[in-house]
Amino acid sequence: QVQLVESGGGLVQPGGSLRLSCVASGSIFRNNVMGWYRQAPGKQRELVATITNSGGTNYADSVKGRFTISRDNAKNTVYLQMGSLKPEDTAAYYCNFRNFGFRESESWGQGTQVTVSS
């Protein structure tokens, strides 16, 4: 099992920035993907960004140029640096971890709320 602990959410004004962190612990395989998803009230959960163990990234079109995902493999931590925040970025943000190997597995964090409002 992989356990994820998220932090960094909060209230920020439009145009502001926040950095989310997610620390993974447990049975971490060499080949894995960590990412961030978000879900606003009444909407489906959507992908924000992912990053592989080797550093390859993927972003939703809505956040390209504004958000940056990164990871520190030594600390088993993934970060999401969010800039130029918009009200439509308001959502619960969830950390996601996927192991790839003989037995694939997936874990989710508890979620951290990001609210962008004046």
Residue frames as qw, qx, qy, qz and C-alpha x, y, z in Angstrom:
[[0.000, 0.886, 0.463, 0.000, 0.00, 0.00, 0.00],
 [0.373, 0.240, -0.008, 0.896, 1.02, 3.57, -0.68],
 [0.190, -0.784, -0.501, 0.313, -0.12, 6.33, 1.61],
 [0.320, 0.488, 0.182, 0.791, -0.32, 9.92, 0.44],
 [0.281, -0.694, -0.415, 0.517, -0.29, 13.01, 2.63],
 [0.311, 0.641, 0.310, 0.629, -1.19, 16.31, 1.02],
 [0.303, -0.672, -0.295, 0.608, -0.66, 19.86, 2.17],
 [0.292, -0.095, 0.265, 0.914, -0.60, 23.43, 0.90],
 [0.004, -0.624, -0.642, -0.446, -4.19, 24.24, 0.09],
 [0.175, -0.454, -0.397, 0.778, -5.83, 27.46, 1.17],
 [0.252, 0.873, 0.405, -0.106, -7.56, 30.66, 0.18],
 [0.431, -0.226, 0.287, 0.825, -5.87, 32.90, -2.35],
 [0.322, 0.710, 0.123, -0.614, -6.86, 35.92, -4.42],
 [0.777, 0.581, 0.222, 0.096, -7.09, 35.75, -8.21],
 [0.422, 0.824, -0.298, 0.234, -3.64, 36.08, -9.71],
 [0.454, -0.693, 0.525, -0.193, -2.01, 34.64, -6.63],
 [0.589, 0.364, -0.721, -0.025, -0.05, 31.45, -6.20],
 [0.773, -0.434, 0.359, -0.293, 0.05, 28.34, -4.04],
 [0.361, 0.433, -0.824, -0.059, 2.25, 25.28, -3.85],
 [0.902, -0.226, 0.060, -0.362, 0.75, 21.91, -3.06],
 [0.073, 0.510, -0.853, 0.082, 2.83, 19.05, -1.71],
 [0.934, -0.099, -0.053, -0.340, 2.17, 15.34, -1.53],
 [0.100, -0.561, 0.814, -0.112, 4.40, 12.88, 0.28],
 [0.885, 0.056, -0.349, -0.302, 4.17, 9.21, -0.63],
 [0.242, -0.496, 0.796, -0.248, 5.16, 6.38, 1.65],
 [0.868, 0.042, 0.400, -0.292, 4.93, 2.62, 1.49],
 [0.712, 0.019, 0.620, 0.330, 5.64, 0.21, -1.34],
 [0.324, 0.826, -0.116, -0.446, 6.89, 2.50, -4.08],
 [0.852, 0.215, 0.373, 0.296, 7.95, 0.77, -7.28],
 [0.399, -0.275, 0.320, 0.814, 10.63, 2.18, -9.55],
 [0.003, 0.256, 0.582, 0.772, 8.14, 2.75, -12.36],
 [0.056, -0.625, -0.686, 0.369, 5.43, 5.03, -11.10],
 [0.079, 0.509, 0.303, 0.801, 3.42, 8.10, -11.92],
 [0.159, -0.498, -0.560, 0.643, 2.34, 10.79, -9.50],
 [0.060, 0.413, 0.438, 0.796, -0.19, 13.41, -10.32],
 [0.125, 0.253, 0.451, -0.847, -2.79, 15.90, -9.27],
 [0.077, -0.489, -0.745, -0.448, -6.49, 15.82, -9.99],
 [0.109, 0.063, 0.346, -0.930, -9.14, 18.28, -8.95],
 [0.125, -0.500, -0.826, -0.228, -12.86, 18.24, -8.41],
 [0.165, -0.121, 0.133, -0.970, -15.17, 21.20, -8.05],
 [0.398, 0.242, 0.702, -0.539, -18.66, 20.87, -6.56],
 [0.666, 0.537, 0.299, -0.422, -21.06, 19.35, -9.06],
 [0.519, 0.696, -0.437, -0.236, -18.29, 18.52, -11.51],
 [0.987, 0.040, -0.114, 0.110, -16.34, 15.40, -12.39],
 [0.583, -0.645, 0.327, 0.371, -12.83, 14.90, -11.14],
 [0.663, 0.743, -0.058, 0.069, -10.37, 15.99, -13.79],
 [0.820, -0.052, -0.004, 0.570, -6.67, 15.54, -14.40],
 [0.075, -0.975, 0.073, 0.198, -4.48, 18.55, -13.67],
 [0.313, 0.756, -0.576, -0.005, -0.96, 17.24, -14.19],
 [0.975, -0.202, 0.081, 0.051, 1.11, 14.07, -13.96],
 [0.138, 0.799, -0.585, 0.013, 4.80, 13.31, -13.70],
 [0.948, 0.065, -0.311, 0.023, 6.62, 10.02, -14.15],
 [0.781, -0.543, 0.081, 0.298, 9.50, 8.72, -12.07],
 [0.667, 0.084, 0.256, 0.694, 11.84, 9.85, -14.84],
 [0.129, -0.438, -0.073, 0.887, 10.41, 13.37, -14.98],
 [0.014, 0.267, 0.658, 0.704, 8.08, 13.25, -17.94],
 [0.166, 0.324, 0.478, -0.800, 5.12, 15.58, -17.46],
 [0.016, -0.444, -0.730, -0.520, 1.62, 16.00, -18.78],
 [0.063, 0.240, 0.370, -0.895, -0.71, 18.94, -18.17],
 [0.279, 0.694, 0.659, -0.079, -4.32, 19.72, -18.73],
 [0.347, 0.519, 0.299, 0.722, -4.70, 22.44, -21.35],
 [0.266, -0.879, -0.288, -0.271, -6.43, 24.67, -18.81],
 [0.593, -0.776, 0.082, 0.199, -3.33, 24.89, -16.60],
 [0.781, 0.216, 0.136, 0.570, -0.49, 24.87, -19.13],
 [0.310, 0.573, -0.025, 0.758, 1.80, 27.81, -18.61],
 [0.393, -0.699, 0.092, -0.590, 0.41, 28.49, -15.15],
 [0.838, -0.459, 0.247, -0.161, 1.02, 25.31, -13.15],
 [0.416, 0.578, -0.700, 0.059, 4.23, 23.34, -12.80],
 [0.936, -0.321, 0.030, -0.140, 4.44, 19.81, -11.48],
 [0.321, 0.636, -0.666, 0.222, 7.71, 18.50, -10.09],
 [0.917, -0.361, -0.143, -0.095, 8.96, 15.73, -7.86],
 [0.066, -0.700, 0.675, -0.225, 11.76, 14.91, -5.50],
 [0.840, 0.039, -0.521, -0.147, 12.36, 11.19, -5.77],
 [0.368, 0.216, -0.714, 0.555, 14.64, 11.13, -2.74],
 [0.231, -0.022, 0.523, -0.820, 11.76, 12.46, -0.64],
 [0.042, 0.361, 0.916, 0.170, 9.02, 10.63, -2.55],
 [0.083, 0.638, 0.396, -0.655, 7.27, 13.96, -2.87],
 [0.302, 0.476, 0.552, 0.614, 5.38, 15.59, -5.70],
 [0.062, -0.475, -0.239, 0.844, 4.69, 19.31, -5.88],
 [0.280, 0.673, 0.564, 0.388, 2.25, 21.42, -7.80],
 [0.202, -0.331, -0.084, 0.918, 3.28, 25.05, -8.12],
 [0.196, 0.717, 0.645, 0.179, 0.18, 27.00, -9.07],
 [0.195, -0.306, 0.002, 0.932, 0.47, 30.53, -10.38],
 [0.240, 0.007, -0.334, -0.911, -1.85, 33.08, -11.98],
 [0.071, 0.283, 0.934, -0.208, -4.71, 31.41, -10.17],
 [0.312, -0.197, -0.377, -0.850, -8.22, 31.93, -11.43],
 [0.595, -0.129, 0.400, -0.685, -11.58, 31.48, -9.70],
 [0.885, 0.188, -0.234, -0.356, -12.20, 28.48, -11.95],
 [0.456, 0.367, -0.768, 0.258, -9.21, 26.78, -10.33],
 [0.469, -0.338, 0.502, -0.644, -11.24, 26.51, -7.14],
 [0.859, 0.012, -0.442, -0.257, -11.58, 22.83, -6.29],
 [0.767, -0.504, 0.396, -0.035, -10.51, 20.05, -4.02],
 [0.467, 0.656, -0.586, -0.085, -7.13, 18.88, -5.26],
 [0.932, -0.248, 0.243, -0.106, -6.23, 15.22, -4.91],
 [0.031, -0.635, 0.750, 0.182, -2.82, 13.63, -5.13],
 [0.954, 0.183, 0.025, -0.237, -2.67, 10.41, -7.14],
 [0.184, -0.594, 0.773, 0.126, -0.04, 7.69, -7.19],
 [0.934, 0.250, -0.031, -0.254, 0.19, 4.74, -9.57],
 [0.452, -0.488, 0.726, 0.175, 2.63, 1.86, -9.31],
 [0.788, 0.461, -0.267, -0.308, 3.54, -0.08, -12.43],
 [0.093, -0.471, 0.876, -0.053, 4.93, -3.58, -12.09],
 [0.138, -0.074, -0.983, -0.097, 3.79, -7.14, -11.62],
 [0.121, -0.672, -0.721, 0.117, 0.83, -5.83, -9.67],
 [0.097, 0.427, 0.118, 0.892, -0.31, -2.35, -10.56],
 [0.280, -0.608, -0.645, 0.369, -1.88, -0.25, -7.86],
 [0.062, 0.600, 0.176, 0.778, -3.34, 3.20, -7.37],
 [0.359, -0.484, -0.573, 0.556, -3.63, 5.42, -4.32],
 [0.010, 0.761, 0.280, 0.585, -5.37, 8.70, -3.62],
 [0.196, 0.079, -0.471, 0.856, -4.73, 11.42, -1.12],
 [0.025, -0.548, -0.732, 0.404, -7.43, 12.84, 1.11],
 [0.200, 0.760, 0.411, 0.463, -7.70, 16.05, -0.86],
 [0.319, -0.399, -0.232, 0.828, -6.76, 19.63, -0.08],
 [0.232, 0.841, 0.488, -0.038, -9.05, 22.56, -0.78],
 [0.333, -0.071, 0.192, 0.920, -7.92, 25.41, -3.00],
 [0.136, 0.827, 0.534, -0.113, -10.21, 28.42, -3.10],
 [0.340, 0.063, 0.214, 0.914, -9.48, 31.34, -5.42],
 [0.082, -0.812, -0.559, -0.149, -11.65, 34.31, -4.55],
 [0.162, 0.515, -0.113, 0.834, -11.54, 38.04, -3.95]]
